[in-house]
Amino acid sequence: MKNIINKAYLLLLLSGLSVTVGCNKQLDMEPLSAVTPDKFLFTEADLAAYTIGQYRFPIHEGWGPGRFAADNHTDNQATSGFSTIWVPGEWRVPQTGGSWSFDQIRNTNYFIQTAVPRWKEKKITGAAANVDHYIGEGYFLRAYAYFDKVQALGDFPILKTTLPDKMDELVQASQRRPRNEVAKFILSDLDSAITLLKTVAPNGSNRLSKNAALLFKSRVALHEASWLTYHKNTALFPGVPNWPGAGKVSDFSINIDAEIDFFLSEAMDAAAQVADAVPLVTNTKDDGYNSSANPYAAMFADIDMSKYAEVLLWRRYDPTLGLNHNVNHYINNNGGNTGYTRGFIDNILMQNGLPIYAPGSGYAGDDSVQLVKVNRDNRLQLFMKTPGNLRFTDRTNPDGSPVLSGRPDIVGLAETRDVTGYSVKKGFSYLASNAEGSLGNTGSIVFRAAEAYLNYIEASYMKEGLVNGKAAQYWQALRTRAGLNPDFNVTINATIMAEEAKNDMAAYSAGALLSDRTLYNIRRERRTELMAEGMRMYDLKRWRALDQL
């Protein structure tokens, strides 16, 4: 027995020695399942993988109607729950994370400080134009991260490199710079991105492009110009006596009017480059019963959005890869716990360009949801669901009749409720497969060119005090597509601000009712064109349109 044990032990020992020798050889090899920093970001594929991993754009995700409910808790859309921003004492700073997180900034800084020197020294392999493009993506993504900080916090530290975990250095680098300087830093990064990005990205409109960067630049510049305009003489404005940075920020001075003019000019230039190059998608102007073949309506609900030039960036979904959502399960089957507000619906124009309260407008009244849409702006007809609308083009009832939308359920389960009865239909897919559970695969738009048209109109009017020829061209294009009288002066002349104040927070700035009816109608156009796209609170804040509340 003892000999058997000794022989077994010897065999085990010998086998262990062979394993040890093998392991020593394996230890001399680089890890196969991980990429070490000194070996990464040397190829086109490395750059592409890193930047796509930093995309943090608002898209469809989670349960519910996705991005089409992002305007909840504004004067455009309502949900059954409440938001803490409207409850005194309940809008609180989070205990962790929040707007002071530097994760995204650090990630993009690491990419730029690592990849750019190698790029300049031509150490990155791959197609040169594609390598340039991905470097441009890095600059864009840092600008995007910084714009989030400007919106949330205003003045903010400008960091261009990653920092060591040393308290003294971190404290020194954490000194905030005035918001207008941060905005200029963002524009500088975007200029770098615009220089490097391709007009047609390597993966089409699923990746950033030059036009997407130009559009975003116009958004940033218009945001800062309008913020400075409407927040003059408040503690949120750099340089005023009660500004928190007074006496703490060195080498700083500001010429208010010059800063506003600079940002307006930048917004106009960038927006015009996009609007002049990218036409609006065609609207066949149907009544909303079946808009499945209408390019303007289908653009928001297509599985493949690459066919629409107006869509500059979008997210693709593929359930076979686990990439899916349940937007149409809620948008098509029920109300998705959201709905347009009565004020928003009443704010939308008639086809003849008149507000509903104007004499001779032709408003049919609101005895039913169907009547509300009669002779209205075609965007209301397309993007508000009403009883009797077609639900599916690929499924019928057992008797062969079409499946139609029923009456809005305004008292049902909160999860599926038609909160106001004015049901959101933007992003409505007519394919039954998209409305079944969480198997939806319609795309999610991130940037579309129509915003550039709107940005130019607003920036040019703020700068010049008139609707110039290019702005008129863009405004008429938007109104014509919407089935409106293209003569915007008809609307302006019929506008009564006291009536608009009943339905629109943006009838105000700094707590005062606007007297400029042209400016107001530029805001109205934006409100209607971007309905259910998650831009409303962003606009209300930069216009300072919440003070009157």
C-alpha positions in Angstrom: 0.0 0.0 0.0 2.9 2.3 0.9 4.6 1.7 -2.4 1.4 2.4 -4.3 1.1 5.8 -2.5 4.7 6.7 -3.1 4.4 5.9 -6.9 1.2 8.0 -7.1 2.9 10.9 -5.4 5.9 10.7 -7.7 3.6 10.7 -10.8 1.8 13.7 -9.4 5.0 15.5 -8.7 6.4 14.9 -12.2 3.1 16.0 -13.8 3.2 19.1 -11.6 6.7 19.9 -12.8 5.6 19.7 -16.4 2.7 22.0 -15.7 5.0 24.4 -13.9 7.3 24.6 -16.9 4.3 25.1 -19.2 3.0 27.8 -17.0 6.3 29.7 -17.0 6.1 29.8 -20.8 2.5 31.1 -20.6 3.5 33.7 -18.1 5.9 35.1 -20.7 3.0 35.7 -23.0 0.7 38.8 -23.1 -2.9 38.3 -21.8 -5.2 37.0 -24.5 -8.4 38.3 -22.9 -7.4 41.8 -22.0 -5.8 44.7 -23.8 -2.9 46.4 -22.0 -2.8 50.2 -22.2 0.6 50.3 -23.9 -0.6 48.1 -26.7 -4.0 49.8 -27.3 -5.0 52.8 -29.5 -2.4 52.0 -32.1 -4.8 51.0 -34.9 -7.9 52.3 -36.6 -10.0 49.5 -35.1 -8.8 50.5 -31.6 -9.8 54.1 -32.0 -13.2 53.1 -33.5 -13.9 50.7 -30.6 -12.9 53.2 -27.9 -14.9 56.2 -29.2 -18.1 54.1 -29.9 -17.8 53.0 -26.3 -18.1 56.6 -25.2 -21.3 57.4 -27.0 -23.7 58.6 -24.3 -26.5 60.0 -26.4 -30.2 60.0 -25.3 -31.8 57.0 -27.1 -34.6 54.5 -26.5 -33.9 52.3 -23.5 -35.7 50.8 -20.6 -39.5 50.4 -20.4 -42.0 52.8 -21.7 -42.3 55.0 -24.9 -38.5 55.8 -24.9 -37.4 59.2 -26.1 -41.0 60.2 -27.0 -41.8 60.7 -23.3 -38.7 62.8 -22.6 -40.8 66.0 -22.6 -42.8 64.7 -19.6 -43.1 67.3 -16.8 -43.0 70.2 -19.2 -45.9 72.3 -20.6 -45.8 69.9 -23.6 -46.4 66.5 -22.1 -47.7 65.1 -18.8 -47.4 61.8 -17.1 -49.3 60.3 -14.2 -46.5 60.8 -11.7 -45.0 64.0 -10.4 -41.5 65.4 -10.8 -39.6 66.7 -7.8 -38.5 69.8 -9.8 -42.1 71.1 -9.2 -42.3 70.2 -5.5 -40.7 72.8 -3.1 -37.9 71.2 -1.1 -37.8 68.0 -3.1 -35.4 68.8 -5.9 -32.2 67.7 -4.1 -28.6 67.2 -4.9 -27.9 63.5 -5.1 -25.6 61.9 -2.5 -23.4 60.3 -5.1 -22.6 60.9 -8.8 -24.7 63.7 -10.2 -23.5 66.5 -12.5 -20.1 66.6 -10.8 -19.1 63.2 -12.1 -15.9 63.5 -14.2 -16.0 60.0 -15.7 -16.9 61.0 -19.2 -14.4 63.9 -19.3 -11.6 61.7 -18.0 -12.3 59.0 -20.5 -12.2 61.4 -23.5 -9.2 63.2 -22.1 -7.4 59.9 -21.9 -8.2 59.1 -25.5 -7.1 62.6 -26.7 -3.9 62.7 -24.7 -2.9 59.2 -25.8 -4.1 58.9 -29.4 -3.4 62.4 -30.7 0.4 62.4 -30.2 0.6 59.0 -31.8 -1.6 60.2 -34.7 0.6 63.3 -35.2 3.6 61.0 -35.3 1.8 58.6 -37.8 2.1 55.7 -35.4 -1.6 54.6 -35.8 -2.2 52.1 -38.6 -5.2 51.9 -40.8 -6.9 54.0 -43.5 -5.7 57.6 -42.9 -9.1 59.2 -43.4 -10.7 56.9 -41.0 -8.0 57.4 -38.4 -8.6 61.2 -38.8 -12.3 60.6 -38.4 -12.0 58.7 -35.1 -9.7 61.3 -33.7 -12.4 63.8 -34.6 -14.9 61.7 -32.7 -12.7 62.0 -29.6 -12.9 65.8 -29.7 -16.6 65.8 -30.3 -17.3 63.5 -27.4 -15.3 65.7 -25.0 -17.3 68.7 -26.2 -20.5 66.7 -25.7 -19.5 65.8 -22.1 -18.6 69.4 -21.3 -21.9 70.7 -22.7 -23.7 68.6 -20.2 -21.7 70.3 -17.5 -22.4 73.8 -18.8 -26.2 73.1 -18.8 -26.2 71.7 -15.3 -23.6 73.8 -13.5 -22.6 76.8 -15.7 -19.1 77.7 -14.6 -16.9 74.6 -14.6 -13.2 73.5 -14.5 -11.6 73.1 -17.9 -9.5 69.9 -17.9 -7.6 68.8 -20.9 -5.7 65.8 -19.5 -6.2 63.1 -17.0 -5.0 63.9 -13.5 -3.1 61.8 -10.9 -4.8 61.0 -7.6 -3.0 63.7 -5.7 -5.1 66.1 -3.6 -3.1 69.3 -4.2 -3.2 68.9 -8.0 -6.9 67.9 -8.0 -7.8 71.0 -5.9 -5.9 73.3 -8.2 -7.4 71.8 -11.3 -10.9 72.0 -9.8 -11.1 75.8 -10.0 -14.1 76.7 -12.0 -13.9 78.9 -15.1 -16.7 81.2 -16.3 -19.3 79.5 -18.4 -18.7 81.6 -21.5 -15.0 80.4 -21.4 -16.2 76.8 -21.0 -18.6 77.3 -24.0 -15.7 78.6 -26.1 -13.6 75.6 -25.1 -16.4 73.4 -26.3 -16.6 75.2 -29.6 -12.9 74.9 -30.0 -13.1 71.1 -29.6 -16.0 71.0 -32.1 -14.0 73.0 -34.6 -11.3 70.3 -34.3 -13.9 67.6 -34.7 -15.5 69.3 -37.8 -12.0 69.5 -39.4 -11.4 65.8 -39.0 -14.8 64.1 -39.3 -16.0 62.8 -42.6 -19.2 63.9 -44.2 -20.1 60.2 -44.5 -18.9 58.4 -41.5 -17.2 54.9 -41.8 -20.3 53.2 -40.5 -22.8 55.6 -42.1 -25.3 57.6 -40.0 -24.9 55.2 -37.0 -21.6 57.1 -36.2 -20.9 60.8 -35.9 -20.3 62.9 -39.0 -19.2 66.4 -39.9 -22.8 67.6 -40.3 -23.7 66.1 -36.9 -20.8 68.1 -35.3 -21.9 71.3 -37.1 -25.4 70.9 -35.9 -24.2 70.3 -32.3 -21.9 73.3 -32.6 -25.0 75.5 -33.6 -26.8 74.1 -30.6 -24.0 74.9 -28.1 -23.5 78.4 -29.5 -27.2 79.2 -29.6 -27.6 77.9 -26.0 -24.9 80.1 -24.7 -26.0 83.2 -26.6 -29.6 82.8 -25.4 -28.6 81.9 -21.8 -26.4 85.1 -21.6 -29.2 87.2 -23.2 -31.9 86.2 -20.8 -29.8 85.8 -17.6 -28.2 89.2 -17.6 -27.8 90.8 -14.1 -28.4 87.6 -12.3 -26.0 85.6 -10.1 -25.8 83.0 -12.9 -24.1 85.5 -15.3 -20.3 85.8 -15.3 -18.8 89.0 -14.1 -21.8 90.6 -12.2 -21.2 91.7 -8.6 -23.2 88.9 -7.0 -21.7 86.2 -9.2 -20.1 83.5 -7.1 -16.8 83.7 -9.1 -16.4 87.4 -8.3 -12.9 87.9 -6.9 -12.0 84.3 -7.3 -11.3 83.9 -11.0 -8.1 85.5 -12.2 -7.5 87.0 -15.6 -11.2 87.4 -16.4 -13.2 90.1 -18.0 -16.3 90.1 -20.1 -18.0 92.3 -22.7 -21.6 91.1 -22.5 -22.8 92.2 -25.9 -19.6 91.1 -27.6 -19.9 87.6 -26.1 -23.6 87.2 -27.1 -22.8 88.5 -30.7 -19.9 86.0 -31.0 -22.0 83.0 -30.0 -24.9 84.1 -32.3 -22.5 84.4 -35.2 -21.0 80.9 -34.5 -24.5 79.4 -34.3 -25.6 81.0 -37.6 -22.5 79.9 -39.5 -22.7 76.3 -38.3 -26.4 75.9 -38.7 -26.4 77.3 -42.2 -23.8 74.8 -43.3 -26.1 72.0 -42.3 -29.4 73.5 -43.5 -27.9 74.4 -46.9 -26.5 70.9 -47.4 -29.3 68.7 -46.0 -32.9 69.0 -47.3 -35.9 68.2 -45.2 -37.6 64.8 -45.7 -40.8 65.0 -47.7 -44.2 65.0 -46.0 -47.1 63.6 -48.1 -49.5 65.4 -45.7 -51.9 62.6 -45.0 -54.5 62.9 -42.2 -52.8 60.5 -39.8 -55.1 57.5 -40.4 -52.3 55.5 -42.1 -48.9 57.3 -42.3 -46.8 54.2 -42.9 -45.9 55.4 -46.4 -45.3 59.0 -45.4 -41.5 59.6 -45.2 -41.8 62.4 -42.6 -43.8 60.2 -40.2 -41.9 57.0 -41.0 -38.6 58.7 -40.4 -39.2 58.5 -36.6 -40.3 54.9 -36.6 -38.2 53.1 -39.3 -36.0 50.2 -38.6 -33.4 51.6 -41.0 -33.1 55.3 -40.7 -30.0 55.6 -43.0 -32.4 56.2 -46.0 -33.3 59.7 -44.5 -30.8 62.4 -45.2 -32.3 64.5 -42.5 -31.3 62.0 -39.9 -27.7 62.9 -39.1 -27.1 60.3 -36.3 -29.3 57.5 -35.1 -29.1 54.3 -33.0 -29.8 50.9 -34.7 -31.5 48.1 -32.8 -31.3 44.3 -33.5 -33.2 41.9 -31.2 -31.1 39.0 -32.4 -28.1 40.7 -30.8 -30.1 41.7 -27.7 -30.5 45.2 -28.9 -34.2 46.0 -28.6 -36.7 48.2 -26.9 -40.4 48.4 -26.1 -41.3 51.8 -27.4 -44.0 50.6 -29.8 -45.4 48.2 -27.3 -46.5 51.4 -25.5 -46.9 53.9 -28.3 -48.9 51.6 -30.5 -50.8 49.5 -28.0 -51.6 52.2 -25.4 -50.8 55.6 -24.1 -47.5 54.8 -22.5 -48.2 56.9 -19.4 -47.8 60.1 -21.2 -49.8 62.5 -23.3 -49.7 66.0 -24.9 -51.1 68.8 -22.7 -54.2 70.7 -23.6 -52.0 73.9 -23.6 -49.7 72.4 -26.2 -52.5 71.2 -28.4 -54.2 74.7 -28.3 -50.9 76.3 -29.2 -50.6 74.5 -32.5 -51.6 76.6 -35.6 -54.3 76.0 -38.2 -53.3 75.1 -41.7 -54.0 78.7 -42.8 -51.4 79.9 -40.3 -53.8 81.4 -37.8 -53.9 80.6 -34.1 -57.1 78.8 -33.1 -58.4 81.9 -31.3 -58.1 84.2 -34.3 -61.3 85.3 -36.1 -61.9 83.1 -39.1 -59.3 80.5 -38.1 -61.7 77.6 -38.9 -61.1 75.9 -35.6 -63.6 73.0 -35.4 -63.6 72.9 -31.6 -62.8 70.1 -29.1 -65.9 68.1 -28.7 -63.8 65.1 -29.7 -60.1 64.4 -30.2 -60.8 63.9 -33.9 -62.3 67.4 -34.2 -59.2 69.0 -32.6 -57.1 67.9 -35.5 -59.4 69.2 -38.3 -57.6 71.7 -40.6 -54.6 71.9 -38.2 -50.9 71.9 -38.7 -50.2 68.6 -40.3 -47.6 67.8 -37.6 -50.5 67.5 -35.1 -52.4 65.2 -37.5 -49.4 62.9 -38.0 -48.1 62.9 -34.5 -51.2 62.7 -32.3 -53.1 59.4 -32.3 -56.9 59.4 -32.4 -59.6 56.8 -32.1 -60.1 55.0 -35.5 -56.5 55.4 -36.7 -55.0 52.3 -38.3 -52.7 50.3 -36.0 -51.1 47.7 -38.2 -50.4 47.2 -41.9 -49.3 43.6 -41.4 -52.2 42.3 -39.3 -56.0 42.3 -39.4 -58.8 41.2 -37.2 -60.1 37.6 -37.5 -62.9 38.9 -39.8 -60.3 40.6 -42.0 -61.1 44.1 -40.9 -58.3 46.5 -40.1 -57.0 46.8 -36.5 -57.8 50.3 -35.3 -56.9 52.4 -32.3 -59.5 52.6 -29.6 -60.5 55.4 -27.3 -57.8 56.7 -25.0 -57.8 55.0 -21.6 -57.3 58.0 -19.2 -58.1 56.1 -16.0 -56.3 52.7 -16.5 -53.1 51.4 -15.1 -50.5 54.2 -14.8 -48.0 52.2 -16.9 -50.2 52.2 -20.0 -52.4 55.2 -19.3 -53.4 57.8 -21.9 -52.7 60.5 -19.4 -54.4 63.4 -21.1 -56.3 61.8 -24.0 -54.0 63.5 -26.5 -51.9 60.5 -27.3 -48.3 60.7 -28.6 -47.9 59.1 -32.1 -44.4 60.2 -33.0 -42.4 57.1 -33.6 -45.5 54.9 -34.3 -44.6 51.8 -36.2 -47.3 50.1 -38.2 -45.6 46.6 -37.9 -47.3 44.4 -35.4 -43.9 42.7 -34.5 -42.7 46.0 -33.2 -45.6 46.3 -30.8 -45.2 42.9 -29.2 -43.4 43.2 -25.8 -39.8 44.4 -25.9 -38.9 43.1 -29.4 -39.1 46.5 -30.9 -36.3 47.5 -33.3 -37.2 50.9 -34.7 -34.3 53.2 -34.7 -33.7 56.1 -32.3 -32.8 59.5 -33.7 -30.0 61.5 -32.0 -29.6 64.4 -34.4 -31.7 65.6 -37.3 -31.1 68.5 -39.7 -34.4 70.3 -39.0 -32.9 71.6 -35.8 -30.3 73.4 -37.8 -33.0 75.3 -39.7 -34.6 76.3 -36.3 -31.2 77.2 -34.8 -30.4 79.5 -37.7 -33.8 81.3 -37.6 -33.6 82.0 -33.9 -29.9 83.0 -33.8 -30.2 85.3 -36.8 -33.3 87.0 -35.4 -31.6 87.5 -32.0 -28.5 89.0 -33.7 -30.1 91.1 -36.5 -33.6 91.8 -35.1 -35.3 90.7 -38.4 -36.0 87.6 -40.4 -33.3 87.8 -43.0 -33.6 86.1 -46.4 -31.9 82.8 -45.4 -34.0 82.6 -42.2 -37.2 83.2 -44.2 -36.2 80.5 -46.6 -35.7 78.0 -43.8 -38.9 79.0 -42.0 -41.0 78.7 -45.1 -39.5 75.2 -45.8 -40.5 74.0 -42.3 -44.0 75.5 -42.6 -44.5 74.2 -46.1 -43.6 70.7 -45.0 -45.9 71.0 -42.1 -48.8 71.9 -44.4 -49.0 75.4 -43.1 -49.4 78.7 -45.0 -45.7 79.5 -45.7 -46.3 83.2 -45.0 -45.2 83.4 -41.4 -46.3 87.0 -41.2 -49.9 85.9 -41.3 -49.3 84.1 -38.0 -47.2 87.0 -36.5 -49.9 89.6 -37.3 -52.7 87.4 -35.8 -50.8 86.5 -32.6 -52.1 87.9 -29.3 -49.5 87.4 -26.6 -52.1 87.5 -23.7 -53.8 84.5 -25.4 -50.5 82.6 -26.0 -49.5 83.1 -22.3 -52.4 80.8 -21.3 -50.8 77.8 -23.1 -47.1 78.4 -23.4 -44.4 78.9 -20.8 -42.1 80.2 -23.6 -44.4 83.2 -24.0 -42.3 84.6 -21.1 -38.6 85.3 -20.5 -37.2 86.5 -17.1 -40.8 86.6 -15.8 -42.0 89.1 -18.3 -44.5 88.4 -21.2 -42.8 88.8 -24.5 -43.8 91.8 -26.6 -41.9 90.6 -29.7 -44.4 88.5 -31.6 -41.9 87.4 -34.2 -39.5 86.1 -31.6 -42.4 84.3 -29.9 -43.5 82.6 -33.2 -39.9 81.4 -33.8 -40.2 79.7 -30.4 -43.6 78.3 -31.3 -42.2 76.8 -34.5 -39.5 75.1 -32.5 -42.0 73.8 -30.0 -44.1 72.2 -32.7 -41.4 70.8 -34.9 -39.5 69.2 -32.0 -42.6 67.9 -30.3 -42.0 64.7 -28.3 -38.3 64.8 -28.9 -37.0 65.7 -25.5 -35.9 69.3 -26.2 -38.6 71.3 -24.3 -37.1 71.7 -20.9 -33.7 72.5 -22.5 -35.4 75.4 -24.4 -37.4 76.7 -21.4 -34.2 76.9 -19.3 -32.1 78.7 -21.8 -35.0 81.2 -22.5 -35.4 81.7 -18.8 -39.1 80.9 -19.3 -39.7 79.4 -15.9 -39.4 82.5 -13.7 -43.1 83.4 -13.9 -44.0 80.1 -12.2 
